[in-house]
């Protein structure tokens, strides 16, 4: 049995240590990191860019006893609560029509971006780490303690993709899925698979960890959190070519903006979110 601790709540000493390692200074002239400051007493995580300039996220309140789904502008202003039935596993994914999928106490639900009543889409126990295909027909998710699953949103049919994957991310053309694979104890890999042939996956890099996440840029490159920090991988050749963008210890929950110009992510043990540009 694996023990899964709340993702936002950690020891205060750890938060201070990580804060010391995660400053805003960088050697690149172009690279810039902006902090989206969490409200006092809250931990923010699971950020997801919308198509219209907003960021959905999960906020942990009351030392991790309450988890809410919220939305804000990309500059961190106009924060609004959307739903209050989240859990420490809650994942988020925007639908192409602008509504928001989230996993919570009742399974996977869909709620309008303006708020209101959420509709339960699928009773998926312990679902986490959601992503929706560009055409809005498929939803990939991880089951805590299990692997990756693919939900047909029209037919409500679910199939298992693998039993050791996490952090799924659809490519911009909807043909591929990137994910993190736990190949053995404490060994994690970044991989992609063709949705037309999901039984076979392609290795991108072997330097992932349990916090790793991935997302695609419009040009087909893959952004990923690795052991070293945040990297970009060119997959156009026979062998993937990686480049470290920012040395960022304990980064997690990465998402790329629709135009590919921004990345947003969290840092394990810190309350705030961070937006990276100029990469």
PAROPA-672976 format. One record per residue (C-alpha): residue in three letters; chain; x, z, y. Coordinates in nm, 3 decimals, m for minus. Example, Ala and Ser with C-alpha at 12.3 -4.5 7.8 and 13.67 -1.06 7.14 Angstrom:
2
+---------+--------+---------+---------+---------+
| residuo | cadena |    east |      up |   north |
+---------+--------+---------+---------+---------+
|     ala |      A |   1.230 |   0.780 |  m0.450 |
|     ser |      A |   1.367 |   0.714 |  m0.106 |
+---------+--------+---------+---------+---------+
//
This chain:
279
+---------+--------+---------+---------+---------+
| residuo | cadena |    east |      up |   north |
+---------+--------+---------+---------+---------+
|     unk |      A |   0.000 |   0.000 |   0.000 |
|     unk |      A |   0.137 |  m0.095 |   0.343 |
|     unk |      A |   0.095 |   0.128 |   0.646 |
|     unk |      A |  m0.018 |  m0.051 |   0.961 |
|     unk |      A |   0.023 |   0.150 |   1.281 |
|     unk |      A |  m0.177 |   0.082 |   1.599 |
|     unk |      A |   0.004 |  m0.199 |   1.779 |
|     unk |      A |  m0.027 |  m0.057 |   2.130 |
|     unk |      A |   0.036 |   0.314 |   2.078 |
|     unk |      A |   0.398 |   0.422 |   2.027 |
|     unk |      A |   0.615 |   0.718 |   2.112 |
|     unk |      A |   0.685 |   0.761 |   2.481 |
|     unk |      A |   1.058 |   0.775 |   2.423 |
|     unk |      A |   1.042 |   0.433 |   2.256 |
|     unk |      A |   0.856 |   0.289 |   2.555 |
|     unk |      A |   1.126 |   0.415 |   2.790 |
|     unk |      A |   1.399 |   0.267 |   2.569 |
|     unk |      A |   1.230 |  m0.074 |   2.554 |
|     unk |      A |   1.168 |  m0.072 |   2.928 |
|     unk |      A |   1.540 |  m0.028 |   2.983 |
|     unk |      A |   1.606 |  m0.334 |   2.766 |
|     unk |      A |   1.339 |  m0.560 |   2.917 |
|     unk |      A |   1.424 |  m0.599 |   3.282 |
|     unk |      A |   1.340 |  m0.901 |   3.496 |
|     unk |      A |   1.700 |  m1.013 |   3.557 |
|     unk |      A |   1.800 |  m1.341 |   3.393 |
|     unk |      A |   2.101 |  m1.570 |   3.419 |
|     unk |      A |   1.892 |  m1.886 |   3.447 |
|     unk |      A |   1.821 |  m2.024 |   3.794 |
|     unk |      A |   1.484 |  m2.158 |   3.683 |
|     unk |      A |   1.362 |  m1.896 |   3.439 |
|     unk |      A |   1.131 |  m1.639 |   3.592 |
|     unk |      A |   0.938 |  m1.348 |   3.443 |
|     unk |      A |   0.636 |  m1.194 |   3.614 |
|     unk |      A |   0.484 |  m0.863 |   3.510 |
|     unk |      A |   0.108 |  m0.824 |   3.474 |
|     unk |      A |   0.080 |  m0.451 |   3.533 |
|     unk |      A |  m0.155 |  m0.263 |   3.302 |
|     unk |      A |  m0.393 |  m0.007 |   3.446 |
|     unk |      A |  m0.263 |   0.348 |   3.417 |
|     unk |      A |  m0.346 |   0.499 |   3.080 |
|     unk |      A |  m0.393 |   0.161 |   2.911 |
|     unk |      A |  m0.185 |  m0.062 |   2.684 |
|     unk |      A |  m0.247 |  m0.436 |   2.715 |
|     unk |      A |  m0.182 |  m0.686 |   2.438 |
|     unk |      A |  m0.286 |  m1.006 |   2.256 |
|     unk |      A |  m0.290 |  m1.225 |   2.572 |
|     unk |      A |  m0.450 |  m1.569 |   2.547 |
|     unk |      A |  m0.459 |  m1.837 |   2.818 |
|     unk |      A |  m0.790 |  m2.011 |   2.883 |
|     unk |      A |  m0.831 |  m2.371 |   2.997 |
|     unk |      A |  m0.948 |  m2.263 |   3.343 |
|     unk |      A |  m0.678 |  m2.023 |   3.461 |
|     unk |      A |  m0.769 |  m1.693 |   3.299 |
|     unk |      A |  m0.611 |  m1.467 |   3.039 |
|     unk |      A |  m0.810 |  m1.283 |   2.776 |
|     unk |      A |  m0.646 |  m0.972 |   2.633 |
|     unk |      A |  m0.707 |  m0.651 |   2.443 |
|     unk |      A |  m0.666 |  m0.317 |   2.617 |
|     unk |      A |  m0.619 |   0.011 |   2.434 |
|     unk |      A |  m0.771 |   0.316 |   2.603 |
|     unk |      A |  m0.761 |   0.689 |   2.536 |
|     unk |      A |  m0.434 |   0.683 |   2.342 |
|     unk |      A |  m0.551 |   0.407 |   2.112 |
|     unk |      A |  m0.893 |   0.543 |   2.018 |
|     unk |      A |  m1.082 |   0.268 |   2.203 |
|     unk |      A |  m1.005 |  m0.104 |   2.212 |
|     unk |      A |  m1.176 |  m0.339 |   2.455 |
|     unk |      A |  m1.172 |  m0.717 |   2.499 |
|     unk |      A |  m1.113 |  m0.805 |   2.864 |
|     unk |      A |  m1.037 |  m1.106 |   3.083 |
|     unk |      A |  m0.847 |  m1.151 |   3.410 |
|     unk |      A |  m0.703 |  m1.416 |   3.636 |
|     unk |      A |  m0.352 |  m1.539 |   3.551 |
|     unk |      A |  m0.208 |  m1.326 |   3.834 |
|     unk |      A |  m0.348 |  m1.008 |   3.680 |
|     unk |      A |  m0.637 |  m0.960 |   3.923 |
|     unk |      A |  m1.015 |  m0.955 |   3.869 |
|     unk |      A |  m0.999 |  m0.766 |   3.539 |
|     unk |      A |  m1.335 |  m0.755 |   3.362 |
|     unk |      A |  m1.449 |  m0.605 |   3.032 |
|     unk |      A |  m1.615 |  m0.843 |   2.787 |
|     unk |      A |  m1.664 |  m0.633 |   2.474 |
|     unk |      A |  m1.608 |  m0.274 |   2.363 |
|     unk |      A |  m1.609 |  m0.305 |   1.984 |
|     unk |      A |  m1.248 |  m0.403 |   1.931 |
|     unk |      A |  m1.002 |  m0.238 |   1.693 |
|     unk |      A |  m0.624 |  m0.208 |   1.668 |
|     unk |      A |  m0.637 |  m0.536 |   1.471 |
|     unk |      A |  m0.840 |  m0.734 |   1.725 |
|     unk |      A |  m0.732 |  m1.095 |   1.765 |
|     unk |      A |  m0.850 |  m1.342 |   2.030 |
|     unk |      A |  m0.895 |  m1.719 |   2.052 |
|     unk |      A |  m1.064 |  m1.937 |   2.314 |
|     unk |      A |  m1.319 |  m2.193 |   2.201 |
|     unk |      A |  m1.295 |  m2.540 |   2.362 |
|     unk |      A |  m1.632 |  m2.471 |   2.530 |
|     unk |      A |  m1.486 |  m2.171 |   2.716 |
|     unk |      A |  m1.635 |  m1.891 |   2.508 |
|     unk |      A |  m1.411 |  m1.639 |   2.333 |
|     unk |      A |  m1.376 |  m1.552 |   1.966 |
|     unk |      A |  m1.258 |  m1.204 |   1.881 |
|     unk |      A |  m1.225 |  m0.994 |   1.567 |
|     unk |      A |  m1.369 |  m0.645 |   1.587 |
|     unk |      A |  m1.569 |  m0.381 |   1.409 |
|     unk |      A |  m1.837 |  m0.629 |   1.295 |
|     unk |      A |  m1.607 |  m0.912 |   1.190 |
|     unk |      A |  m1.538 |  m1.226 |   1.394 |
|     unk |      A |  m1.766 |  m1.262 |   1.698 |
|     unk |      A |  m1.817 |  m1.508 |   1.982 |
|     unk |      A |  m1.887 |  m1.397 |   2.339 |
|     unk |      A |  m1.937 |  m1.594 |   2.663 |
|     unk |      A |  m1.643 |  m1.577 |   2.905 |
|     unk |      A |  m1.879 |  m1.436 |   3.166 |
|     unk |      A |  m1.976 |  m1.149 |   2.934 |
|     unk |      A |  m2.306 |  m1.068 |   2.771 |
|     unk |      A |  m2.410 |  m1.033 |   2.410 |
|     unk |      A |  m2.163 |  m1.120 |   2.138 |
|     unk |      A |  m2.277 |  m1.315 |   1.831 |
|     unk |      A |  m2.124 |  m1.234 |   1.492 |
|     unk |      A |  m1.986 |  m1.559 |   1.350 |
|     unk |      A |  m1.841 |  m1.435 |   1.022 |
|     unk |      A |  m1.821 |  m1.098 |   0.851 |
|     unk |      A |  m1.446 |  m1.096 |   0.797 |
|     unk |      A |  m1.317 |  m0.748 |   0.718 |
|     unk |      A |  m0.982 |  m0.654 |   0.879 |
|     unk |      A |  m0.942 |  m0.995 |   1.047 |
|     unk |      A |  m0.661 |  m1.032 |   1.301 |
|     unk |      A |  m0.449 |  m1.294 |   1.482 |
|     unk |      A |  m0.706 |  m1.569 |   1.544 |
|     unk |      A |  m0.661 |  m1.928 |   1.655 |
|     unk |      A |  m0.914 |  m2.210 |   1.698 |
|     unk |      A |  m0.844 |  m2.579 |   1.636 |
|     unk |      A |  m0.853 |  m2.809 |   1.942 |
|     unk |      A |  m1.181 |  m2.966 |   1.828 |
|     unk |      A |  m1.340 |  m2.624 |   1.784 |
|     unk |      A |  m1.430 |  m2.681 |   1.419 |
|     unk |      A |  m1.180 |  m2.452 |   1.245 |
|     unk |      A |  m1.066 |  m2.095 |   1.298 |
|     unk |      A |  m0.751 |  m1.959 |   1.135 |
|     unk |      A |  m0.697 |  m1.588 |   1.095 |
|     unk |      A |  m0.494 |  m1.327 |   0.912 |
|     unk |      A |  m0.643 |  m1.050 |   0.699 |
|     unk |      A |  m0.459 |  m0.720 |   0.736 |
|     unk |      A |  m0.275 |  m0.657 |   0.411 |
|     unk |      A |  m0.337 |  m1.016 |   0.299 |
|     unk |      A |  m0.260 |  m1.368 |   0.414 |
|     unk |      A |  m0.399 |  m1.655 |   0.618 |
|     unk |      A |  m0.752 |  m1.792 |   0.593 |
|     unk |      A |  m0.923 |  m2.098 |   0.739 |
|     unk |      A |  m1.287 |  m2.072 |   0.846 |
|     unk |      A |  m1.500 |  m2.385 |   0.885 |
|     unk |      A |  m1.708 |  m2.285 |   1.187 |
|     unk |      A |  m1.980 |  m2.540 |   1.115 |
|     unk |      A |  m2.035 |  m2.467 |   0.747 |
|     unk |      A |  m1.912 |  m2.105 |   0.751 |
|     unk |      A |  m1.689 |  m2.188 |   0.455 |
|     unk |      A |  m1.364 |  m1.995 |   0.414 |
|     unk |      A |  m1.058 |  m2.091 |   0.215 |
|     unk |      A |  m0.730 |  m1.907 |   0.168 |
|     unk |      A |  m0.422 |  m2.086 |   0.296 |
|     unk |      A |  m0.162 |  m1.841 |   0.164 |
|     unk |      A |  m0.119 |  m1.475 |   0.078 |
|     unk |      A |   0.188 |  m1.400 |   0.291 |
|     unk |      A |   0.130 |  m1.565 |   0.631 |
|     unk |      A |   0.053 |  m1.432 |   0.979 |
|     unk |      A |   0.024 |  m1.540 |   1.345 |
|     unk |      A |  m0.137 |  m1.884 |   1.289 |
|     unk |      A |  m0.127 |  m2.144 |   1.569 |
|     unk |      A |  m0.283 |  m2.491 |   1.563 |
|     unk |      A |  m0.081 |  m2.780 |   1.705 |
|     unk |      A |  m0.227 |  m2.955 |   2.010 |
|     unk |      A |  m0.338 |  m3.252 |   1.798 |
|     unk |      A |  m0.497 |  m3.022 |   1.539 |
|     unk |      A |  m0.299 |  m3.169 |   1.251 |
|     unk |      A |  m0.052 |  m2.886 |   1.189 |
|     unk |      A |  m0.053 |  m2.510 |   1.172 |
|     unk |      A |   0.250 |  m2.300 |   1.258 |
|     unk |      A |   0.275 |  m1.948 |   1.119 |
|     unk |      A |   0.507 |  m1.666 |   1.017 |
|     unk |      A |   0.577 |  m1.630 |   0.645 |
|     unk |      A |   0.699 |  m1.312 |   0.482 |
|     unk |      A |   0.910 |  m1.459 |   0.205 |
|     unk |      A |   1.024 |  m1.122 |   0.070 |
|     unk |      A |   1.056 |  m0.762 |   0.185 |
|     unk |      A |   1.163 |  m0.761 |   0.552 |
|     unk |      A |   1.248 |  m1.134 |   0.547 |
|     unk |      A |   1.033 |  m1.348 |   0.777 |
|     unk |      A |   1.040 |  m1.723 |   0.839 |
|     unk |      A |   0.881 |  m1.958 |   1.093 |
|     unk |      A |   0.700 |  m2.239 |   0.912 |
|     unk |      A |   0.454 |  m2.522 |   0.971 |
|     unk |      A |   0.211 |  m2.694 |   0.739 |
|     unk |      A |   0.005 |  m3.011 |   0.750 |
|     unk |      A |  m0.364 |  m2.924 |   0.738 |
|     unk |      A |  m0.423 |  m3.235 |   0.529 |
|     unk |      A |  m0.181 |  m3.090 |   0.271 |
|     unk |      A |  m0.176 |  m2.712 |   0.325 |
|     unk |      A |  m0.014 |  m2.634 |  m0.009 |
|     unk |      A |   0.331 |  m2.731 |   0.119 |
|     unk |      A |   0.498 |  m2.583 |   0.428 |
|     unk |      A |   0.810 |  m2.681 |   0.622 |
|     unk |      A |   1.077 |  m2.434 |   0.729 |
|     unk |      A |   1.153 |  m2.414 |   1.102 |
|     unk |      A |   1.375 |  m2.105 |   1.121 |
|     unk |      A |   1.469 |  m1.800 |   0.914 |
|     unk |      A |   1.531 |  m1.555 |   1.199 |
|     unk |      A |   1.177 |  m1.423 |   1.247 |
|     unk |      A |   1.063 |  m1.061 |   1.216 |
|     unk |      A |   0.742 |  m0.864 |   1.172 |
|     unk |      A |   0.661 |  m0.900 |   1.545 |
|     unk |      A |   0.714 |  m1.277 |   1.554 |
|     unk |      A |   0.451 |  m1.515 |   1.688 |
|     unk |      A |   0.436 |  m1.889 |   1.756 |
|     unk |      A |   0.253 |  m2.138 |   1.976 |
|     unk |      A |   0.276 |  m2.508 |   2.054 |
|     unk |      A |   0.361 |  m2.693 |   2.373 |
|     unk |      A |   0.178 |  m3.017 |   2.463 |
|     unk |      A |   0.494 |  m3.221 |   2.390 |
|     unk |      A |   0.508 |  m3.101 |   2.028 |
|     unk |      A |   0.777 |  m2.837 |   2.070 |
|     unk |      A |   0.716 |  m2.497 |   1.917 |
|     unk |      A |   0.762 |  m2.171 |   2.108 |
|     unk |      A |   0.847 |  m1.874 |   1.889 |
|     unk |      A |   0.951 |  m1.512 |   1.901 |
|     unk |      A |   1.261 |  m1.466 |   1.686 |
|     unk |      A |   1.509 |  m1.186 |   1.624 |
|     unk |      A |   1.701 |  m1.293 |   1.936 |
|     unk |      A |   1.405 |  m1.327 |   2.171 |
|     unk |      A |   1.188 |  m1.619 |   2.282 |
|     unk |      A |   1.298 |  m1.963 |   2.161 |
|     unk |      A |   1.185 |  m2.325 |   2.178 |
|     unk |      A |   1.213 |  m2.553 |   1.875 |
|     unk |      A |   1.225 |  m2.933 |   1.882 |
|     unk |      A |   1.062 |  m3.054 |   1.560 |
|     unk |      A |   1.096 |  m3.428 |   1.625 |
|     unk |      A |   1.405 |  m3.476 |   1.411 |
|     unk |      A |   1.481 |  m3.423 |   1.045 |
|     unk |      A |   1.610 |  m3.072 |   1.119 |
|     unk |      A |   1.442 |  m2.843 |   1.374 |
|     unk |      A |   1.663 |  m2.769 |   1.674 |
|     unk |      A |   1.618 |  m2.430 |   1.841 |
|     unk |      A |   1.715 |  m2.307 |   2.188 |
|     unk |      A |   1.699 |  m1.945 |   2.303 |
|     unk |      A |   1.495 |  m1.927 |   2.624 |
|     unk |      A |   1.509 |  m1.555 |   2.690 |
|     unk |      A |   1.683 |  m1.268 |   2.517 |
|     unk |      A |   1.385 |  m1.033 |   2.488 |
|     unk |      A |   1.394 |  m0.737 |   2.251 |
|     unk |      A |   1.070 |  m0.653 |   2.064 |
|     unk |      A |   0.860 |  m0.932 |   2.220 |
|     unk |      A |   0.531 |  m1.007 |   2.042 |
|     unk |      A |   0.192 |  m1.184 |   2.070 |
|     unk |      A |   0.312 |  m1.504 |   2.238 |
|     unk |      A |   0.078 |  m1.764 |   2.391 |
|     unk |      A |   0.152 |  m2.089 |   2.579 |
|     unk |      A |  m0.063 |  m2.211 |   2.868 |
|     unk |      A |  m0.264 |  m2.533 |   2.823 |
|     unk |      A |  m0.025 |  m2.728 |   3.050 |
|     unk |      A |   0.281 |  m2.591 |   2.870 |
|     unk |      A |   0.429 |  m2.448 |   3.190 |
|     unk |      A |   0.384 |  m2.077 |   3.115 |
|     unk |      A |   0.421 |  m1.833 |   2.830 |
|     unk |      A |   0.255 |  m1.492 |   2.818 |
|     unk |      A |   0.352 |  m1.215 |   2.579 |
|     unk |      A |   0.367 |  m0.842 |   2.520 |
|     unk |      A |   0.660 |  m0.617 |   2.434 |
|     unk |      A |   0.626 |  m0.360 |   2.159 |
|     unk |      A |   0.608 |  m0.013 |   2.313 |
|     unk |      A |   0.533 |  m0.131 |   2.667 |
|     unk |      A |   0.194 |  m0.127 |   2.836 |
|     unk |      A |   0.225 |  m0.442 |   3.048 |
|     unk |      A |   0.209 |  m0.816 |   2.983 |
|     unk |      A |   0.469 |  m1.071 |   3.093 |
|     unk |      A |   0.444 |  m1.431 |   3.208 |
|     unk |      A |   0.747 |  m1.658 |   3.169 |
|     unk |      A |   0.797 |  m1.982 |   3.368 |
|     unk |      A |   1.081 |  m2.226 |   3.428 |
|     unk |      A |   1.181 |  m2.266 |   3.064 |
+---------+--------+---------+---------+---------+
//
